[in-house]
Amino acid sequence: MPHLFELPVPAIPVAGSDQFFPVRRIYCVGRNYVEHAQEMGFSGREPPFFFCKPADAIVNVAPGATVTIPYPPETANLHHEIELVVAIGKQGANIDEQDAGQYVFGYAVGLDMTRRDLQMALRKAGRPWELGKAYDQSAPIGPIHPAAQTSGIDAARIWIDVNGETRQDSSVSKLIWNVAETIAYLSRYVELHPGDLIYTGTPAGVGAVVTGDVMTGGIDGLGEIRVQVGAAHGA
């Protein structure tokens, strides 16, 4: 059956190769570091919960480059959230925690940019957060590093500076639900497929950025990404 039109498939470069990882879905874990949960008004090891971003929210950030994203509309409180991103490379459902590593293709550094004022207003009203999280160019990401070529990610430093000032600085070891637990839990509700990404949550220290700010964030072993906030569309 002929299609009315062709749609591009968002894809992320694979580090050290000329290959690309096509993106199917983006799952994001909310409040998955203790200190961040506390700064958002929550505490304890609650069951993980998830929200999604569209695949075309991806913005590729090449090593050494600075990518500019526009300040999004309908917000006056845009926040940075630096995150470890897990790329799924194998199909599976009801995955056992001890087998979860077999489903990981690789890892990347990502930003979950958030319209915080909109998110909080929607949450207060008991409505979905999607418009606070799932907007255009809200998911900058660096190259995916194959799992076989990485080590020590479970205890790697994760950090972000804004204009040279450290904002978030923690360790992946402080995840409330670690990578294997997150994969196992999520796979009980949806079947995971190659091309899926899981943004695993952000440490404490989230904060606002404005036009002109430069965010430089990284995870030990995965390099860093540099993103500048540009002017709003039409400004």
Wavefront OBJ file of the C-alpha trace (Angstrom):
o trace
v 0.000 0.000 0.000
v 1.550 3.331 -1.022
v 2.108 5.862 1.761
v 0.853 9.420 1.518
v 4.298 10.685 2.519
v 7.604 9.491 3.931
v 8.569 10.262 7.522
v 12.201 10.475 8.604
v 13.311 8.060 11.327
v 15.216 9.801 14.116
v 18.583 8.113 14.656
v 21.591 8.585 16.925
v 25.231 8.034 15.898
v 26.980 5.027 17.431
v 30.320 6.088 18.888
v 33.390 4.754 17.091
v 31.512 3.691 13.963
v 29.598 4.986 10.957
v 26.397 3.304 12.166
v 23.240 4.924 13.520
v 20.781 3.722 16.165
v 17.200 4.320 14.911
v 14.899 5.520 17.686
v 11.547 3.796 18.210
v 10.293 5.073 21.577
v 11.621 7.194 24.433
v 10.685 6.169 27.968
v 11.683 8.425 30.879
v 11.828 7.485 34.563
v 10.556 10.125 36.956
v 12.179 11.026 40.303
v 14.777 8.239 40.237
v 17.456 9.804 42.475
v 16.702 10.236 46.192
v 17.916 13.842 46.424
v 15.992 14.887 43.309
v 12.818 13.237 44.626
v 13.271 15.222 47.828
v 13.788 18.527 46.029
v 10.572 17.839 44.106
v 8.700 17.247 47.371
v 8.804 13.449 47.546
v 10.845 10.842 49.413
v 11.267 7.110 49.733
v 11.630 4.298 47.196
v 8.268 4.490 45.501
v 7.615 2.168 42.540
v 9.127 3.612 39.359
v 6.866 5.576 37.063
v 7.344 6.562 33.454
v 6.426 9.186 30.921
v 7.303 9.349 27.234
v 8.804 11.769 24.781
v 8.314 11.523 21.013
v 11.197 10.012 19.083
v 11.631 13.238 17.116
v 12.370 15.151 20.338
v 15.924 13.835 19.877
v 18.640 16.395 19.124
v 22.006 14.862 18.251
v 25.006 16.504 19.908
v 28.339 15.538 18.372
v 31.460 15.341 20.560
v 33.140 18.738 20.784
v 30.216 20.553 19.172
v 27.787 23.027 20.710
v 24.209 22.544 19.565
v 21.638 25.314 19.977
v 18.041 24.529 20.908
v 15.334 27.215 20.955
v 13.779 28.395 24.188
v 10.412 26.610 24.000
v 7.064 28.391 23.934
v 4.561 28.556 26.804
v 7.118 28.531 29.626
v 9.056 30.958 31.774
v 10.875 28.249 33.748
v 12.906 25.928 31.521
v 14.944 23.356 33.489
v 17.908 21.127 32.664
v 17.933 17.460 33.747
v 21.112 15.505 32.951
v 20.540 11.752 32.581
v 22.082 8.394 31.740
v 20.280 7.054 28.667
v 20.010 3.312 28.032
v 19.600 2.113 24.439
v 17.711 -1.175 24.052
v 19.010 -3.595 21.425
v 16.899 -6.705 21.906
v 13.170 -7.434 22.018
v 11.728 -8.662 25.289
v 8.862 -8.638 27.779
v 8.719 -9.731 31.427
v 12.502 -9.601 31.547
v 14.197 -11.030 34.630
v 16.377 -8.501 36.413
v 19.449 -10.752 36.195
v 18.996 -10.979 32.405
v 18.384 -7.255 31.802
v 21.957 -6.542 30.725
v 21.468 -8.755 27.682
v 18.925 -6.243 26.351
v 21.212 -3.197 26.570
v 22.829 -2.130 23.319
v 24.600 0.839 24.828
v 24.572 4.045 26.840
v 24.568 7.788 26.167
v 24.487 11.158 27.902
v 21.120 12.881 27.559
v 19.212 15.954 28.643
v 15.537 15.833 29.597
v 14.643 19.495 29.087
v 11.523 20.394 31.038
v 8.991 23.217 31.011
v 8.826 23.093 34.813
v 6.100 25.667 35.345
v 3.840 23.912 32.865
v 4.646 20.499 34.329
v 3.826 21.654 37.874
v 0.594 23.354 36.814
v -0.554 20.198 35.023
v 0.437 17.999 37.959
v -1.443 20.219 40.404
v -4.543 19.932 38.226
v -4.218 16.129 38.133
v -3.554 16.138 34.400
v -0.834 14.412 32.349
v 2.556 16.147 32.245
v 3.191 15.536 28.570
v 3.161 19.169 27.462
v 5.762 19.953 30.126
v 8.083 17.194 28.947
v 7.295 15.965 25.443
v 7.890 18.980 23.243
v 10.090 19.707 20.217
v 13.869 19.365 20.743
v 13.426 18.436 24.402
v 15.825 15.459 24.324
v 19.398 16.422 23.354
v 21.672 13.363 23.378
v 25.261 12.384 22.672
v 26.454 9.360 20.693
v 25.513 5.900 21.926
v 28.468 3.943 23.295
v 28.048 0.175 22.850
v 27.805 -1.610 26.183
v 30.616 -3.977 25.232
v 32.964 -0.985 24.987
v 32.011 0.618 28.305
v 32.676 -0.277 31.921
v 31.864 1.124 35.324
v 28.707 2.915 34.173
v 26.775 1.770 37.250
v 29.019 3.931 39.450
v 30.008 6.669 36.999
v 29.992 10.347 37.859
v 27.114 12.290 36.250
v 27.241 16.084 36.139
v 26.226 19.290 34.382
v 27.602 22.839 34.400
v 25.740 25.934 33.260
v 28.034 28.718 32.039
v 30.889 26.988 33.857
v 29.060 26.719 37.197
v 28.296 23.218 38.470
v 24.586 22.588 38.908
v 24.221 18.797 39.150
v 27.017 16.479 40.335
v 26.285 12.938 41.480
v 26.857 9.260 40.701
v 24.809 6.784 38.701
v 25.164 4.520 41.745
v 22.587 6.747 43.477
v 19.756 5.706 41.165
v 16.787 4.559 43.254
v 15.964 1.952 40.606
v 19.124 0.887 38.796
v 19.306 0.083 35.104
v 18.558 -3.628 35.442
v 15.645 -3.029 37.827
v 14.222 -0.335 35.557
v 14.356 -2.548 32.458
v 12.751 -5.461 34.293
v 9.973 -3.306 35.748
v 9.159 -1.474 32.511
v 9.101 -4.717 30.522
v 6.226 -5.967 32.679
v 4.015 -3.245 31.186
v 5.316 -2.875 27.621
v 7.351 -5.082 25.351
v 10.727 -3.482 24.751
v 12.170 -3.404 21.244
v 15.443 -2.489 19.570
v 15.391 1.260 19.116
v 13.852 2.046 22.489
v 15.594 4.539 24.765
v 15.227 4.797 28.533
v 16.128 8.116 30.158
v 16.880 6.838 33.662
v 16.280 9.951 35.766
v 18.193 12.992 36.977
v 20.117 13.814 40.169
v 19.419 16.741 42.475
v 20.314 20.249 41.395
v 17.905 20.831 38.522
v 17.447 24.487 37.756
v 16.382 27.098 35.257
v 18.238 28.147 32.120
v 17.599 31.145 29.903
v 18.477 32.239 26.392
v 22.240 32.370 25.964
v 23.069 29.841 28.685
v 25.454 27.011 27.775
v 24.942 23.630 29.422
v 27.876 21.204 29.478
v 27.087 17.819 30.932
v 28.645 14.405 30.960
v 28.995 10.936 32.410
v 32.382 9.369 33.032
v 33.130 6.938 30.226
v 30.519 8.417 27.889
v 31.982 11.848 27.203
v 30.040 15.073 27.413
v 27.497 17.134 25.495
v 27.277 20.898 25.123
v 23.952 22.606 24.451
v 23.151 26.300 24.260
v 19.695 27.764 24.815
v 18.784 29.940 21.852
v 16.100 32.522 21.370
v 12.458 31.543 21.266
v 10.955 30.951 17.833
v 9.905 34.270 16.392
v 11.849 36.280 18.982
l 1 2 3 4 5 6 7 8 9 10 11 12 13 14 15 16 17 18 19 20 21 22 23 24 25 26 27 28 29 30 31 32 33 34 35 36 37 38 39 40 41 42 43 44 45 46 47 48 49 50 51 52 53 54 55 56 57 58 59 60 61 62 63 64 65 66 67 68 69 70 71 72 73 74 75 76 77 78 79 80 81 82 83 84 85 86 87 88 89 90 91 92 93 94 95 96 97 98 99 100 101 102 103 104 105 106 107 108 109 110 111 112 113 114 115 116 117 118 119 120 121 122 123 124 125 126 127 128 129 130 131 132 133 134 135 136 137 138 139 140 141 142 143 144 145 146 147 148 149 150 151 152 153 154 155 156 157 158 159 160 161 162 163 164 165 166 167 168 169 170 171 172 173 174 175 176 177 178 179 180 181 182 183 184 185 186 187 188 189 190 191 192 193 194 195 196 197 198 199 200 201 202 203 204 205 206 207 208 209 210 211 212 213 214 215 216 217 218 219 220 221 222 223 224 225 226 227 228 229 230 231 232 233 234 235
